[in-house]
């Protein structure tokens, strides 16, 4: 079962349509699992992603953006 993750930001545009786990680490993208997510900085937008396992590891596929 895929997990849902969220990235909080003040930018209405999502960080990417597909983000690899390596890119998330390198770029400092804070992928928070939905059940544990907290918007501690009070950012304006929540970008939702679905985690998918590939032959190269995990990728996060963009779902939608909502107000945080």
PDB file of N, CA, C and O in Angstrom:
ATOM      1  N   UNK A   1       0.835  -1.180   0.000  1.00  0.00           N
ATOM      2  CA  UNK A   1       0.000   0.000   0.000  1.00  0.00           C
ATOM      3  C   UNK A   1       0.885   1.250   0.000  1.00  0.00           C
ATOM      4  O   UNK A   1       1.803   1.372   0.811  1.00  0.00           O
ATOM      5  N   UNK A   2       0.600   2.169  -0.913  1.00  0.00           N
ATOM      6  CA  UNK A   2       1.365   3.406  -0.979  1.00  0.00           C
ATOM      7  C   UNK A   2       0.979   4.327   0.170  1.00  0.00           C
ATOM      8  O   UNK A   2      -0.155   4.322   0.647  1.00  0.00           O
ATOM      9  N   UNK A   3       1.946   5.106   0.593  1.00  0.00           N
ATOM     10  CA  UNK A   3       1.716   6.074   1.651  1.00  0.00           C
ATOM     11  C   UNK A   3       1.546   7.451   1.035  1.00  0.00           C
ATOM     12  O   UNK A   3       2.039   7.720  -0.061  1.00  0.00           O
ATOM     13  N   UNK A   4       0.845   8.318   1.749  1.00  0.00           N
ATOM     14  CA  UNK A   4       0.633   9.696   1.324  1.00  0.00           C
ATOM     15  C   UNK A   4       1.561  10.594   2.134  1.00  0.00           C
ATOM     16  O   UNK A   4       1.668  10.466   3.354  1.00  0.00           O
ATOM     17  N   UNK A   5       2.228  11.502   1.433  1.00  0.00           N
ATOM     18  CA  UNK A   5       3.159  12.443   2.052  1.00  0.00           C
ATOM     19  C   UNK A   5       2.745  13.860   1.712  1.00  0.00           C
ATOM     20  O   UNK A   5       2.023  14.095   0.743  1.00  0.00           O
ATOM     21  N   UNK A   6       3.214  14.807   2.524  1.00  0.00           N
ATOM     22  CA  UNK A   6       2.918  16.217   2.297  1.00  0.00           C
ATOM     23  C   UNK A   6       4.198  17.029   2.410  1.00  0.00           C
ATOM     24  O   UNK A   6       5.089  16.725   3.202  1.00  0.00           O
ATOM     25  N   UNK A   7       4.258  18.078   1.584  1.00  0.00           N
ATOM     26  CA  UNK A   7       5.337  19.069   1.647  1.00  0.00           C
ATOM     27  C   UNK A   7       4.668  20.416   1.854  1.00  0.00           C
ATOM     28  O   UNK A   7       3.845  20.825   1.035  1.00  0.00           O
ATOM     29  N   UNK A   8       5.004  21.109   2.928  1.00  0.00           N
ATOM     30  CA  UNK A   8       4.451  22.438   3.187  1.00  0.00           C
ATOM     31  C   UNK A   8       5.360  23.487   2.575  1.00  0.00           C
ATOM     32  O   UNK A   8       6.583  23.347   2.586  1.00  0.00           O
ATOM     33  N   UNK A   9       4.748  24.549   2.037  1.00  0.00           N
ATOM     34  CA  UNK A   9       5.531  25.602   1.401  1.00  0.00           C
ATOM     35  C   UNK A   9       4.702  26.874   1.306  1.00  0.00           C
ATOM     36  O   UNK A   9       3.479  26.837   1.436  1.00  0.00           O
ATOM     37  N   UNK A  10       5.377  28.008   1.077  1.00  0.00           N
ATOM     38  CA  UNK A  10       4.694  29.262   0.808  1.00  0.00           C
ATOM     39  C   UNK A  10       4.548  29.488  -0.696  1.00  0.00           C
ATOM     40  O   UNK A  10       3.964  30.486  -1.119  1.00  0.00           O
ATOM     41  N   UNK A  11       5.065  28.583  -1.492  1.00  0.00           N
ATOM     42  CA  UNK A  11       4.983  28.669  -2.947  1.00  0.00           C
ATOM     43  C   UNK A  11       3.793  27.833  -3.415  1.00  0.00           C
ATOM     44  O   UNK A  11       3.680  26.661  -3.054  1.00  0.00           O
ATOM     45  N   UNK A  12       2.905  28.429  -4.218  1.00  0.00           N
ATOM     46  CA  UNK A  12       1.724  27.706  -4.681  1.00  0.00           C
ATOM     47  C   UNK A  12       2.097  26.567  -5.633  1.00  0.00           C
ATOM     48  O   UNK A  12       1.357  25.588  -5.734  1.00  0.00           O
ATOM     49  N   UNK A  13       3.222  26.675  -6.326  1.00  0.00           N
ATOM     50  CA  UNK A  13       3.667  25.612  -7.236  1.00  0.00           C
ATOM     51  C   UNK A  13       4.306  24.476  -6.465  1.00  0.00           C
ATOM     52  O   UNK A  13       5.054  24.701  -5.513  1.00  0.00           O
ATOM     53  N   UNK A  14       4.009  23.259  -6.879  1.00  0.00           N
ATOM     54  CA  UNK A  14       4.578  22.096  -6.194  1.00  0.00           C
ATOM     55  C   UNK A  14       6.070  21.984  -6.512  1.00  0.00           C
ATOM     56  O   UNK A  14       6.512  22.456  -7.559  1.00  0.00           O
ATOM     57  N   UNK A  15       6.851  21.363  -5.621  1.00  0.00           N
ATOM     58  CA  UNK A  15       8.289  21.221  -5.847  1.00  0.00           C
ATOM     59  C   UNK A  15       8.629  20.372  -7.073  1.00  0.00           C
ATOM     60  O   UNK A  15       9.731  20.497  -7.608  1.00  0.00           O
ATOM     61  N   UNK A  16       7.726  19.524  -7.526  1.00  0.00           N
ATOM     62  CA  UNK A  16       7.968  18.683  -8.700  1.00  0.00           C
ATOM     63  C   UNK A  16       6.841  17.702  -8.889  1.00  0.00           C
ATOM     64  O   UNK A  16       6.173  17.322  -7.927  1.00  0.00           O
ATOM     65  N   UNK A  17       6.621  17.284 -10.133  1.00  0.00           N
ATOM     66  CA  UNK A  17       5.588  16.282 -10.412  1.00  0.00           C
ATOM     67  C   UNK A  17       5.977  14.925  -9.838  1.00  0.00           C
ATOM     68  O   UNK A  17       5.147  14.220  -9.264  1.00  0.00           O
ATOM     69  N   UNK A  18       7.262  14.565 -10.002  1.00  0.00           N
ATOM     70  CA  UNK A  18       7.789  13.322  -9.443  1.00  0.00           C
ATOM     71  C   UNK A  18       9.102  13.663  -8.756  1.00  0.00           C
ATOM     72  O   UNK A  18       9.987  14.275  -9.355  1.00  0.00           O
ATOM     73  N   UNK A  19       9.221  13.265  -7.505  1.00  0.00           N
ATOM     74  CA  UNK A  19      10.432  13.527  -6.730  1.00  0.00           C
ATOM     75  C   UNK A  19      10.985  12.184  -6.265  1.00  0.00           C
ATOM     76  O   UNK A  19      10.284  11.405  -5.619  1.00  0.00           O
ATOM     77  N   UNK A  20      12.241  11.921  -6.598  1.00  0.00           N
ATOM     78  CA  UNK A  20      12.864  10.687  -6.120  1.00  0.00           C
ATOM     79  C   UNK A  20      13.282  10.878  -4.666  1.00  0.00           C
ATOM     80  O   UNK A  20      13.440  12.008  -4.204  1.00  0.00           O
ATOM     81  N   UNK A  21      13.458   9.782  -3.955  1.00  0.00           N
ATOM     82  CA  UNK A  21      13.876   9.892  -2.561  1.00  0.00           C
ATOM     83  C   UNK A  21      15.260  10.528  -2.475  1.00  0.00           C
ATOM     84  O   UNK A  21      15.532  11.271  -1.532  1.00  0.00           O
ATOM     85  N   UNK A  22      16.145  10.252  -3.442  1.00  0.00           N
ATOM     86  CA  UNK A  22      17.475  10.862  -3.452  1.00  0.00           C
ATOM     87  C   UNK A  22      17.386  12.369  -3.633  1.00  0.00           C
ATOM     88  O   UNK A  22      18.075  13.120  -2.942  1.00  0.00           O
ATOM     89  N   UNK A  23      16.540  12.818  -4.560  1.00  0.00           N
ATOM     90  CA  UNK A  23      16.385  14.252  -4.797  1.00  0.00           C
ATOM     91  C   UNK A  23      15.808  14.948  -3.573  1.00  0.00           C
ATOM     92  O   UNK A  23      16.236  16.048  -3.224  1.00  0.00           O
ATOM     93  N   UNK A  24      14.848  14.317  -2.926  1.00  0.00           N
ATOM     94  CA  UNK A  24      14.247  14.908  -1.719  1.00  0.00           C
ATOM     95  C   UNK A  24      15.315  15.152  -0.659  1.00  0.00           C
ATOM     96  O   UNK A  24      15.314  16.191   0.002  1.00  0.00           O
ATOM     97  N   UNK A  25      16.215  14.206  -0.498  1.00  0.00           N
ATOM     98  CA  UNK A  25      17.290  14.349   0.494  1.00  0.00           C
ATOM     99  C   UNK A  25      18.268  15.429   0.059  1.00  0.00           C
ATOM    100  O   UNK A  25      18.617  16.310   0.845  1.00  0.00           O
ATOM    101  N   UNK A  26      18.713  15.364  -1.198  1.00  0.00           N
ATOM    102  CA  UNK A  26      19.704  16.321  -1.704  1.00  0.00           C
ATOM    103  C   UNK A  26      19.176  17.756  -1.693  1.00  0.00           C
ATOM    104  O   UNK A  26      19.915  18.683  -1.361  1.00  0.00           O
ATOM    105  N   UNK A  27      17.914  17.946  -2.051  1.00  0.00           N
ATOM    106  CA  UNK A  27      17.330  19.287  -2.138  1.00  0.00           C
ATOM    107  C   UNK A  27      16.757  19.769  -0.807  1.00  0.00           C
ATOM    108  O   UNK A  27      16.285  20.902  -0.709  1.00  0.00           O
ATOM    109  N   UNK A  28      16.794  18.928   0.203  1.00  0.00           N
ATOM    110  CA  UNK A  28      16.274  19.317   1.511  1.00  0.00           C
ATOM    111  C   UNK A  28      14.754  19.453   1.539  1.00  0.00           C
ATOM    112  O   UNK A  28      14.209  20.245   2.308  1.00  0.00           O
ATOM    113  N   UNK A  29      14.069  18.669   0.689  1.00  0.00           N
ATOM    114  CA  UNK A  29      12.605  18.702   0.657  1.00  0.00           C
ATOM    115  C   UNK A  29      12.090  17.856   1.821  1.00  0.00           C
ATOM    116  O   UNK A  29      12.400  16.669   1.925  1.00  0.00           O
ATOM    117  N   UNK A  30      11.314  18.471   2.677  1.00  0.00           N
ATOM    118  CA  UNK A  30      10.815  17.797   3.887  1.00  0.00           C
ATOM    119  C   UNK A  30       9.531  17.035   3.570  1.00  0.00           C
ATOM    120  O   UNK A  30       8.433  17.581   3.683  1.00  0.00           O
ATOM    121  N   UNK A  31       9.676  15.764   3.169  1.00  0.00           N
ATOM    122  CA  UNK A  31       8.532  14.909   2.867  1.00  0.00           C
ATOM    123  C   UNK A  31       8.027  14.324   4.192  1.00  0.00           C
ATOM    124  O   UNK A  31       8.699  13.493   4.802  1.00  0.00           O
ATOM    125  N   UNK A  32       6.849  14.758   4.631  1.00  0.00           N
ATOM    126  CA  UNK A  32       6.282  14.283   5.890  1.00  0.00           C
ATOM    127  C   UNK A  32       5.137  13.318   5.619  1.00  0.00           C
ATOM    128  O   UNK A  32       4.236  13.613   4.834  1.00  0.00           O
ATOM    129  N   UNK A  33       5.181  12.169   6.271  1.00  0.00           N
ATOM    130  CA  UNK A  33       4.082  11.214   6.123  1.00  0.00           C
ATOM    131  C   UNK A  33       2.799  11.841   6.674  1.00  0.00           C
ATOM    132  O   UNK A  33       2.822  12.494   7.717  1.00  0.00           O
ATOM    133  N   UNK A  34       1.691  11.642   5.979  1.00  0.00           N
ATOM    134  CA  UNK A  34       0.414  12.292   6.305  1.00  0.00           C
ATOM    135  C   UNK A  34       0.018  12.113   7.767  1.00  0.00           C
ATOM    136  O   UNK A  34      -0.412  13.072   8.408  1.00  0.00           O
ATOM    137  N   UNK A  35       0.154  10.915   8.298  1.00  0.00           N
ATOM    138  CA  UNK A  35      -0.308  10.642   9.663  1.00  0.00           C
ATOM    139  C   UNK A  35       0.515  11.376  10.719  1.00  0.00           C
ATOM    140  O   UNK A  35       0.054  11.556  11.846  1.00  0.00           O
ATOM    141  N   UNK A  36       1.743  11.805  10.362  1.00  0.00           N
ATOM    142  CA  UNK A  36       2.611  12.469  11.323  1.00  0.00           C
ATOM    143  C   UNK A  36       2.886  13.926  10.958  1.00  0.00           C
ATOM    144  O   UNK A  36       3.647  14.597  11.655  1.00  0.00           O
ATOM    145  N   UNK A  37       2.287  14.422   9.891  1.00  0.00           N
ATOM    146  CA  UNK A  37       2.636  15.741   9.355  1.00  0.00           C
ATOM    147  C   UNK A  37       2.207  16.874  10.279  1.00  0.00           C
ATOM    148  O   UNK A  37       1.110  16.872  10.837  1.00  0.00           O
ATOM    149  N   UNK A  38       3.117  17.848  10.420  1.00  0.00           N
ATOM    150  CA  UNK A  38       2.837  19.051  11.196  1.00  0.00           C
ATOM    151  C   UNK A  38       3.381  20.253  10.446  1.00  0.00           C
ATOM    152  O   UNK A  38       4.531  20.249  10.006  1.00  0.00           O
ATOM    153  N   UNK A  39       2.576  21.260  10.303  1.00  0.00           N
ATOM    154  CA  UNK A  39       2.976  22.502   9.654  1.00  0.00           C
ATOM    155  C   UNK A  39       3.511  23.451  10.718  1.00  0.00           C
ATOM    156  O   UNK A  39       2.869  24.449  11.048  1.00  0.00           O
ATOM    157  N   UNK A  40       4.678  23.139  11.250  1.00  0.00           N
ATOM    158  CA  UNK A  40       5.242  23.879  12.382  1.00  0.00           C
ATOM    159  C   UNK A  40       5.608  25.313  12.032  1.00  0.00           C
ATOM    160  O   UNK A  40       5.619  26.175  12.911  1.00  0.00           O
ATOM    161  N   UNK A  41       5.909  25.588  10.758  1.00  0.00           N
ATOM    162  CA  UNK A  41       6.325  26.932  10.357  1.00  0.00           C
ATOM    163  C   UNK A  41       5.158  27.787   9.880  1.00  0.00           C
ATOM    164  O   UNK A  41       5.351  28.950   9.527  1.00  0.00           O
ATOM    165  N   UNK A  42       3.957  27.231   9.863  1.00  0.00           N
ATOM    166  CA  UNK A  42       2.777  27.982   9.444  1.00  0.00           C
ATOM    167  C   UNK A  42       2.796  28.377   7.973  1.00  0.00           C
ATOM    168  O   UNK A  42       2.380  29.480   7.618  1.00  0.00           O
ATOM    169  N   UNK A  43       3.279  27.478   7.117  1.00  0.00           N
ATOM    170  CA  UNK A  43       3.356  27.755   5.682  1.00  0.00           C
ATOM    171  C   UNK A  43       1.968  27.684   5.055  1.00  0.00           C
ATOM    172  O   UNK A  43       1.063  27.063   5.612  1.00  0.00           O
ATOM    173  N   UNK A  44       1.801  28.321   3.893  1.00  0.00           N
ATOM    174  CA  UNK A  44       0.470  28.527   3.308  1.00  0.00           C
ATOM    175  C   UNK A  44      -0.105  27.348   2.532  1.00  0.00           C
ATOM    176  O   UNK A  44      -1.324  27.183   2.496  1.00  0.00           O
ATOM    177  N   UNK A  45       0.731  26.530   1.915  1.00  0.00           N
ATOM    178  CA  UNK A  45       0.234  25.487   1.017  1.00  0.00           C
ATOM    179  C   UNK A  45       0.736  24.108   1.421  1.00  0.00           C
ATOM    180  O   UNK A  45       1.837  23.954   1.949  1.00  0.00           O
ATOM    181  N   UNK A  46      -0.095  23.118   1.162  1.00  0.00           N
ATOM    182  CA  UNK A  46       0.261  21.720   1.384  1.00  0.00           C
ATOM    183  C   UNK A  46       0.240  21.014   0.031  1.00  0.00           C
ATOM    184  O   UNK A  46      -0.792  20.980  -0.640  1.00  0.00           O
ATOM    185  N   UNK A  47       1.377  20.454  -0.366  1.00  0.00           N
ATOM    186  CA  UNK A  47       1.502  19.725  -1.626  1.00  0.00           C
ATOM    187  C   UNK A  47       1.493  18.234  -1.289  1.00  0.00           C
ATOM    188  O   UNK A  47       2.355  17.745  -0.558  1.00  0.00           O
ATOM    189  N   UNK A  48       0.515  17.529  -1.830  1.00  0.00           N
ATOM    190  CA  UNK A  48       0.309  16.124  -1.479  1.00  0.00           C
ATOM    191  C   UNK A  48       0.925  15.202  -2.518  1.00  0.00           C
ATOM    192  O   UNK A  48       0.794  15.422  -3.722  1.00  0.00           O
ATOM    193  N   UNK A  49       1.604  14.160  -2.028  1.00  0.00           N
ATOM    194  CA  UNK A  49       2.301  13.196  -2.883  1.00  0.00           C
ATOM    195  C   UNK A  49       1.963  11.771  -2.451  1.00  0.00           C
ATOM    196  O   UNK A  49       1.682  11.506  -1.282  1.00  0.00           O
ATOM    197  N   UNK A  50       1.997  10.873  -3.415  1.00  0.00           N
ATOM    198  CA  UNK A  50       1.818   9.450  -3.143  1.00  0.00           C
ATOM    199  C   UNK A  50       3.160   8.761  -3.360  1.00  0.00           C
ATOM    200  O   UNK A  50       3.799   8.934  -4.398  1.00  0.00           O
ATOM    201  N   UNK A  51       3.576   7.983  -2.379  1.00  0.00           N
ATOM    202  CA  UNK A  51       4.837   7.254  -2.475  1.00  0.00           C
ATOM    203  C   UNK A  51       4.640   5.997  -3.316  1.00  0.00           C
ATOM    204  O   UNK A  51       3.688   5.245  -3.112  1.00  0.00           O
ATOM    205  N   UNK A  52       5.550   5.779  -4.262  1.00  0.00           N
ATOM    206  CA  UNK A  52       5.513   4.570  -5.084  1.00  0.00           C
ATOM    207  C   UNK A  52       6.901   3.958  -5.115  1.00  0.00           C
ATOM    208  O   UNK A  52       7.902   4.660  -5.256  1.00  0.00           O
ATOM    209  N   UNK A  53       6.946   2.639  -4.983  1.00  0.00           N
ATOM    210  CA  UNK A  53       8.229   1.947  -5.032  1.00  0.00           C
ATOM    211  C   UNK A  53       8.544   1.600  -6.480  1.00  0.00           C
ATOM    212  O   UNK A  53       7.693   1.082  -7.204  1.00  0.00           O
ATOM    213  N   UNK A  54       9.771   1.889  -6.896  1.00  0.00           N
ATOM    214  CA  UNK A  54      10.227   1.563  -8.246  1.00  0.00           C
ATOM    215  C   UNK A  54      11.445   0.647  -8.131  1.00  0.00           C
ATOM    216  O   UNK A  54      11.881   0.316  -7.028  1.00  0.00           O
ATOM    217  N   UNK A  55      11.973   0.251  -9.250  1.00  0.00           N
ATOM    218  CA  UNK A  55      13.156  -0.607  -9.216  1.00  0.00           C
ATOM    219  C   UNK A  55      14.382   0.146  -8.706  1.00  0.00           C
ATOM    220  O   UNK A  55      15.382  -0.476  -8.346  1.00  0.00           O
ATOM    221  N   UNK A  56      14.318   1.476  -8.670  1.00  0.00           N
ATOM    222  CA  UNK A  56      15.441   2.300  -8.222  1.00  0.00           C
ATOM    223  C   UNK A  56      15.263   2.839  -6.802  1.00  0.00           C
ATOM    224  O   UNK A  56      16.139   3.541  -6.299  1.00  0.00           O
ATOM    225  N   UNK A  57      14.173   2.529  -6.166  1.00  0.00           N
ATOM    226  CA  UNK A  57      13.894   3.037  -4.822  1.00  0.00           C
ATOM    227  C   UNK A  57      12.494   3.616  -4.774  1.00  0.00           C
ATOM    228  O   UNK A  57      11.587   3.123  -5.445  1.00  0.00           O
ATOM    229  N   UNK A  58      12.318   4.658  -3.982  1.00  0.00           N
ATOM    230  CA  UNK A  58      11.005   5.270  -3.841  1.00  0.00           C
ATOM    231  C   UNK A  58      10.922   6.573  -4.614  1.00  0.00           C
ATOM    232  O   UNK A  58      11.900   7.312  -4.728  1.00  0.00           O
ATOM    233  N   UNK A  59       9.739   6.839  -5.143  1.00  0.00           N
ATOM    234  CA  UNK A  59       9.424   8.105  -5.792  1.00  0.00           C
ATOM    235  C   UNK A  59       8.144   8.643  -5.178  1.00  0.00           C
ATOM    236  O   UNK A  59       7.305   7.889  -4.685  1.00  0.00           O
ATOM    237  N   UNK A  60       8.013   9.956  -5.219  1.00  0.00           N
ATOM    238  CA  UNK A  60       6.819  10.618  -4.709  1.00  0.00           C
ATOM    239  C   UNK A  60       6.135  11.296  -5.888  1.00  0.00           C
ATOM    240  O   UNK A  60       6.717  12.173  -6.526  1.00  0.00           O
ATOM    241  N   UNK A  61       4.891  10.889  -6.179  1.00  0.00           N
ATOM    242  CA  UNK A  61       4.133  11.401  -7.315  1.00  0.00           C
ATOM    243  C   UNK A  61       3.098  12.411  -6.834  1.00  0.00           C
ATOM    244  O   UNK A  61       2.298  12.137  -5.940  1.00  0.00           O
ATOM    245  N   UNK A  62       3.140  13.583  -7.453  1.00  0.00           N
ATOM    246  CA  UNK A  62       2.267  14.700  -7.069  1.00  0.00           C
ATOM    247  C   UNK A  62       0.799  14.337  -7.239  1.00  0.00           C
ATOM    248  O   UNK A  62       0.410  13.753  -8.250  1.00  0.00           O
ATOM    249  N   UNK A  63      -0.016  14.687  -6.241  1.00  0.00           N
ATOM    250  CA  UNK A  63      -1.464  14.483  -6.291  1.00  0.00           C
ATOM    251  C   UNK A  63      -2.199  15.800  -6.453  1.00  0.00           C
ATOM    252  O   UNK A  63      -2.922  15.994  -7.430  1.00  0.00           O
ATOM    253  N   UNK A  64      -2.016  16.719  -5.491  1.00  0.00           N
ATOM    254  CA  UNK A  64      -2.677  18.030  -5.558  1.00  0.00           C
ATOM    255  C   UNK A  64      -2.088  18.972  -4.521  1.00  0.00           C
ATOM    256  O   UNK A  64      -1.249  18.588  -3.706  1.00  0.00           O
ATOM    257  N   UNK A  65      -2.556  20.229  -4.577  1.00  0.00           N
ATOM    258  CA  UNK A  65      -2.149  21.254  -3.620  1.00  0.00           C
ATOM    259  C   UNK A  65      -3.398  21.810  -2.950  1.00  0.00           C
ATOM    260  O   UNK A  65      -4.406  22.070  -3.608  1.00  0.00           O
ATOM    261  N   UNK A  66      -3.321  21.988  -1.641  1.00  0.00           N
ATOM    262  CA  UNK A  66      -4.431  22.578  -0.888  1.00  0.00           C
ATOM    263  C   UNK A  66      -3.878  23.694  -0.010  1.00  0.00           C
ATOM    264  O   UNK A  66      -2.667  23.805   0.182  1.00  0.00           O
ATOM    265  N   UNK A  67      -4.773  24.516   0.517  1.00  0.00           N
ATOM    266  CA  UNK A  67      -4.370  25.485   1.522  1.00  0.00           C
ATOM    267  C   UNK A  67      -4.012  24.729   2.791  1.00  0.00           C
ATOM    268  O   UNK A  67      -4.691  23.773   3.164  1.00  0.00           O
ATOM    269  N   UNK A  68      -2.958  25.154   3.446  1.00  0.00           N
ATOM    270  CA  UNK A  68      -2.484  24.426   4.636  1.00  0.00           C
ATOM    271  C   UNK A  68      -3.287  24.742   5.837  1.00  0.00           C
ATOM    272  O   UNK A  68      -3.019  24.214   6.916  1.00  0.00           O
TER     273      UNK A  68
END
